[in-house]
Amino acid sequence: MDLVSLQSCDHYDEALLKERLVALLEPMGGIRRFVSPGQRVLLKPNLLAGKPPEAAVTTHPALVKAVIELVQLAGAQVLVGDSPGLGSFERVAEKTGISQAVKATGGQLLPFGETRRVGTAGTFRQLELATAYLDADVVINLPKLKTHEMMTLTCAVKNLYGTVVGAAKAGLHLTAGHSKELFAGLLLEIAFARPVALTIVDGIVAMEGDGPNSGTPRQLGVLLAGENPVAIDTVAAYLAGIPPSLLPVELEARRRGLPGTELDQISVVGNMLLEAVTPPFVLPQGLDAQFGLPGFLKGLLRNQLSPVPVADKERCTLCGVCRDACPPEAITITKNALKVDSGRCIRCWCCRELCPQHAMEVQRGLLLRMLDRLR
């Protein structure tokens, strides 16, 4: 039975974080069960974009700093790495406060650059992942608990998509992003191609609404830890009040027979009860209304039911970030206007995720808009 540890933690005070981290890991044998003296330990936070900590877009630097110090006490060398979705690693690390946290502890920042091919037993057979991630003696996953417009939730499993480097992210979105089920399978194969030793989730201030980049900070007041990222995501979703039927990764993990998808098969320990928050997290506008329909209907009703991104003309600066990041090249900028080809759009929402101005909005599917007008 998988074990997931919970500790209440209302803020990012340094002393409180250290105390709660020790308590969080105690049921699993403490940090020394995962880390040995002399090892190279890679911490993988969420460094999606260069936003300040209070925006709740990235893993909070205070938590990263506390984990670094805990690992250093165990005698290990600490590296902190990722491949951001928007902006250079150095710029994002600086804007988020991660750079300062790492430098204050004597750790080492390690941008993901070089890649190596690894085999998988699943659909994708081979994946190109960051060499630094593959070569570390130990990997500790440090995700932020957030809603996600494509996958409903981004937490332990989804955070490891950051081991796909640079433009290869868009390539995999193009390959698998047209199907939530296929993309969920991809995320699982990435997560288990090089299993992490430990995951510690920043759920102190989480994100609801139009995550992972344009949502609203939501006080949740919890740290989560465990070894199985699927089990952690199951518990995180329950805490956020997100129905299992809306979680593509959990549904695909269940289909594949992976452990950790059922709450009654997870041992939850800690200083707080396993209770869903009230009210539950606000879900993203961009969730697909056709999710769960039979395959033959999805094709027929795709544009009628599926929401599509549109640019807010007042906020859009025509910077081209969304156009350049769009996997199917569905976005064009002509005559000082940005247009989205709904027929080419695969609803991966990379445009909304990466837009620096939060100018990409959600337009409901054509059929749903017609029904709205009849009400």
C-alpha positions, 0 to 999 in steps of 0.5 A: 500500500502506498503511503502519502504523508500530510502536514498542515503548514499555513505559511512559508516561515523558515522555522515552520517549514523546517519543522514541518518537513522533518515531521512530513518525512518521519513516517517514511524514515526521514530524509536519510532513507532517501539520501546518502552522504556524497550523493548528487541529489537533484531537486526538480521544482516547478519553474514554469515561468518567471513569476514572483512567488506570491503568484503561486505559479512556481514552487515557493523558494522558501520551500526549495531552500528548506529542502536543500538544507535538509538534504545537505544535512544528510551529507549530499550535494544539491543541484536544482534544475528544470526546463521552463516553459517560458523564458531562460532558466536563469531568468526564471530562476531569478524572477521566482526567487529560486536563484537566491534560495539556491545561492544562499545555501551553496547549492548549484543551479543546473539548467536542463540542456543536454538530453539522452534517449531512454526506453520505455515499456509503453506507447512511446517506446523512447523519450528524450529527457534531460541528461542531468535528470537521468544522471543524478544519484537521487531525484526529489520532485518538488511540484506546486499543486495547481489546476491545469487547463488541459489535464485538470491538475498539475502536481507530482506526475505533470511536474516531471514534464519539465524533464523534456527540454525546450522545444521538444515539449511542443513536439510532444504536445503535437504528437500526443496533445490531441488526446487527453488519454494519450497525453496522460499516458505520455506523462506517466511514461515520463514519470516512470522512465526514471522514477524519482525517489521522493516527491514533496508537494508545495500545497501551502498556497496552491492555484485554482481556476485557469492554472497553471499560469493564469489562475488564482492563488488559493490557500490550502495550507498543506505539504504532501510527500510520498514515493508514488507520484500517482498516489500523491496526485490522487490525494492532492486532487481529493484535498482540492475537491476535484472529481476523479472523473476529471483527472486524465492522468489518474484515469489512464493510470487506472486503465494501465493497472498502476497502483495509487489511483484509489484512496482506500488503497493509500495509507494517508498519515500526518497531522491533518485529516484527509478532507476536501476543502470547501468550497472545492477548487475552481476549475479551469475555463478551458476544460474540454466539454467533450472529455469522456465522450466516445471517440467517434463523437469527439471527432464530430463534435470537437469544434461544437463542444470544445472551447477555443483560445481567443486573444483579448485585443486590449491585452494582446501585445502581438509579441508572438510567444503564443504563436511560436509555442503553438505545437500545431502552428494554429496561431497566426499574426497578420495585419496587426491581429492574432487569429487561432485556427480552431480546426488546427488547434489541439486544445493543449492551451500552451498559448494560455499557459505561456502568454506573458500578458494573460491575453489568451481567453477561452471561448466556449464551443460553437454549440454551447454558445448557441445554447447560451443565446437560447436561454 
